[in-house]
Amino acid sequence: MNRDGRLGVGIIGAGHVGPVIGAALAGAGHAITGITSGSDDDRASGVLPGVPVLDATEVLRRSELVILAVPHDVLPGLVAGLAEVGAWQSGQLVLHTDPAYGIGVLEPAQRSGAIPLAVHPAITFTGTSIDLRQLRASFAAVTAPAPVLPIAQALAVELGCEPIVISEDDRVVYAEAIATASAFSRAIIGQSTALLRGIGVENPGGYLSALVQSAVERALREASDPPFGI
């Protein structure tokens, strides 16, 4: 890390999450060193213009902080594979964004001296600059070894999020809560809009927008402890 706290940040994963995380950290003053190729490189370059597209080992070589924003089932093999080729560096920060994993999945990198961090921003990513505004109103689940927990919390804050510490043992339950909220929200809205469309209501999503938002806000206020917004 530089004396001013700025880092060279590399992104592995050019889906909806990685480029946005990179853009948020760039906005906080960090330098983005490179990003791997993904399913939509044009969209990624729109969020991170001018950032070089590199292979994963070169991203690691250039970076003090590596963001792993890849699918859940890809993450363990990616971390282990990079360890097998000796790509991880001692003292390098490695942060993944998966809700279900804590830092255990990063153990192969940790054996090489890397510092493991798990930070999951609790938003649904679109892969566009809209997400940067959403991050500034969100929380992030943070898991890290106690000596470096402040680093993970500081990075969450730099993303715009309020960090909430989740223990390693609780990450699976945390991920279930996130998945339940996301899946049921989409299912209920899908069912309601289909019913309205069936009786001829045009733009049923727009029709339900204010209702759904106000109902969700009320439910969240009632579920909060202590209640917020009252």
QUIMOGI-V215778 format. One record per pair of residues at least 6 apart in sequence whose C-alpha atoms are under 8 Angstrom apart, sorted by the first residue. I is the first residue (numbers start at 1). J is the second residue. D is the distance in whole Angstrom. If there is no record, write none. Layout:
# QUIMOGI-V215778
I,J,D + I,J,D
This chain:
# QUIMOGI-V215778
1,7,6 + 1,64,7 + 6,29,6 + 6,30,5 + 6,31,7 + 7,30,5 + 7,31,6 + 7,63,8 + 7,64,6 + 7,65,7 + 8,30,6 + 8,31,5 + 8,32,6 + 8,33,6 + 8,62,7 + 8,63,5 + 8,64,5 + 8,65,6 + 9,22,7 + 9,30,7 + 9,31,6 + 9,32,5 + 9,33,6 + 9,34,7 + 9,63,5 + 9,64,6 + 9,65,5 + 9,66,6 + 9,67,7 + 10,22,8 + 10,32,6 + 10,33,5 + 10,34,5 + 10,35,6 + 10,59,5 + 10,60,7 + 10,62,7 + 10,63,5 + 10,64,8 + 10,65,6 + 10,66,5 + 10,67,6 + 11,18,6 + 11,19,7 + 11,22,7 + 11,32,8 + 11,34,6 + 11,35,5 + 11,36,7 + 11,59,7 + 11,66,6 + 11,67,5 + 11,68,6 + 11,69,7 + 12,18,7 + 12,35,6 + 12,36,5 + 12,56,6 + 12,59,7 + 12,66,7 + 12,67,6 + 12,68,5 + 12,69,6 + 12,70,7 + 13,19,8 + 13,35,7 + 13,36,6 + 13,37,7 + 13,38,6 + 13,68,6 + 13,69,5 + 13,70,5 + 14,35,7 + 14,36,6 + 14,37,6 + 14,38,5 + 14,39,7 + 14,40,7 + 14,41,7 + 14,44,6 + 14,69,8 + 15,38,6 + 15,39,6 + 15,40,7 + 15,44,7 + 15,69,8 + 15,70,8 + 15,127,7 + 16,125,6 + 16,126,6 + 16,127,4 + 16,128,8 + 17,69,6 + 17,125,6 + 17,126,8 + 17,127,6 + 18,67,7 + 18,68,7 + 18,69,5 + 18,70,8 + 19,35,8 + 19,44,6 + 19,47,6 + 19,48,6 + 19,127,7 + 20,47,7 + 20,48,8 + 20,127,6 + 20,128,7 + 20,129,7 + 20,131,7 + 20,132,7 + 21,159,7 + 22,32,7 + 22,48,7 + 23,47,7 + 23,48,6 + 23,132,8 + 24,132,7 + 24,158,7 + 24,159,5 + 24,160,8 + 25,31,8 + 25,158,6 + 25,159,6 + 26,32,6 + 28,158,6 + 28,159,8 + 32,51,7 + 33,51,7 + 33,52,7 + 33,59,7 + 33,62,6 + 33,63,6 + 34,51,6 + 34,52,5 + 34,53,6 + 34,54,6 + 34,59,6 + 34,62,8 + 35,51,7 + 35,52,6 + 35,53,5 + 35,54,6 + 35,55,8 + 35,56,8 + 35,59,7 + 36,53,5 + 36,54,5 + 36,55,6 + 36,56,6 + 36,59,7 + 37,53,6 + 37,54,7 + 37,55,8 + 43,127,8 + 43,128,8 + 44,127,8 + 45,51,7 + 47,127,8 + 47,128,7 + 47,129,7 + 57,82,7 + 57,87,6 + 59,66,8 + 60,66,7 + 60,87,6 + 60,88,7 + 60,89,8 + 61,87,7 + 61,88,8 + 61,89,8 + 63,92,8 + 64,91,8 + 64,92,5 + 64,93,6 + 65,92,6 + 65,93,5 + 65,94,6 + 65,95,7 + 66,92,8 + 66,93,6 + 66,94,5 + 66,95,6 + 67,94,6 + 67,95,5 + 67,96,6 + 67,97,8 + 68,75,8 + 68,94,7 + 68,95,6 + 68,96,5 + 68,97,7 + 69,96,6 + 69,97,6 + 69,98,7 + 70,98,8 + 71,98,8 + 72,98,6 + 72,100,8 + 75,105,8 + 76,105,6 + 76,106,8 + 79,105,8 + 79,106,6 + 79,108,6 + 79,109,6 + 80,108,6 + 80,109,7 + 82,88,7 + 82,109,8 + 83,108,6 + 83,109,6 + 83,112,7 + 86,112,8 + 88,109,6 + 88,112,6 + 88,113,8 + 88,114,6 + 89,112,6 + 89,113,6 + 89,114,6 + 90,112,6 + 90,113,4 + 90,114,5 + 90,115,8 + 91,113,6 + 91,114,5 + 91,115,6 + 92,113,7 + 92,114,5 + 92,115,6 + 93,114,6 + 93,115,5 + 93,116,6 + 93,117,7 + 94,106,8 + 94,109,8 + 94,114,7 + 94,115,6 + 94,116,5 + 94,117,6 + 95,116,6 + 95,117,5 + 95,118,5 + 95,119,7 + 96,117,7 + 96,118,5 + 96,119,6 + 96,120,8 + 97,118,6 + 97,119,5 + 97,120,5 + 97,121,7 + 98,118,7 + 98,119,8 + 98,120,6 + 99,119,8 + 99,120,5 + 99,141,8 + 99,171,7 + 99,172,8 + 99,174,7 + 99,175,5 + 99,178,8 + 100,171,5 + 100,172,5 + 100,173,8 + 100,174,7 + 100,175,5 + 100,176,8 + 101,118,8 + 101,168,8 + 101,171,6 + 101,172,7 + 102,117,8 + 102,118,6 + 102,143,6 + 102,144,8 + 102,167,8 + 102,168,5 + 102,169,8 + 102,171,6 + 103,116,6 + 103,117,6 + 103,118,6 + 103,143,7 + 103,144,6 + 103,168,7 + 104,168,8 + 106,116,6 + 107,116,8 + 109,115,8 + 109,116,8 + 110,116,6 + 115,148,8 + 116,144,6 + 116,145,8 + 117,142,8 + 117,143,6 + 117,144,5 + 117,145,8 + 117,149,8 + 117,152,6 + 118,141,8 + 118,142,6 + 118,143,5 + 118,144,6 + 118,152,7 + 119,140,6 + 119,141,6 + 119,142,5 + 119,143,7 + 119,152,7 + 119,156,7 + 120,140,5 + 120,141,5 + 120,142,7 + 121,135,7 + 121,138,7 + 121,139,6 + 121,140,4 + 121,141,6 + 121,156,8 + 121,161,7 + 122,138,6 + 122,139,6 + 122,140,6 + 122,141,7 + 122,178,8 + 123,134,7 + 123,135,7 + 123,138,7 + 125,131,6 + 135,159,7 + 135,160,5 + 135,161,6 + 136,159,7 + 136,160,4 + 136,161,6 + 137,160,7 + 137,161,7 + 138,160,7 + 138,161,5 + 138,162,7 + 139,161,5 + 139,162,5 + 139,163,6 + 139,164,7 + 140,156,6 + 140,161,6 + 140,162,6 + 140,163,5 + 140,164,6 + 141,163,6 + 141,164,5 + 141,165,6 + 141,166,6 + 142,149,8 + 142,152,6 + 142,153,7 + 142,156,8 + 142,163,6 + 142,164,6 + 142,165,5 + 142,166,6 + 143,149,7 + 143,152,7 + 143,165,6 + 143,166,6 + 143,167,6 + 143,168,6 + 144,152,7 + 153,163,6 + 156,162,7 + 156,163,6 + 157,163,7 + 166,174,8 + 193,204,5 + 193,205,6 + 193,208,8 + 194,204,8 + 196,204,6 + 197,203,8 + 197,204,6 + 221,227,5 + 221,228,6 + 221,229,7 + 221,230,8
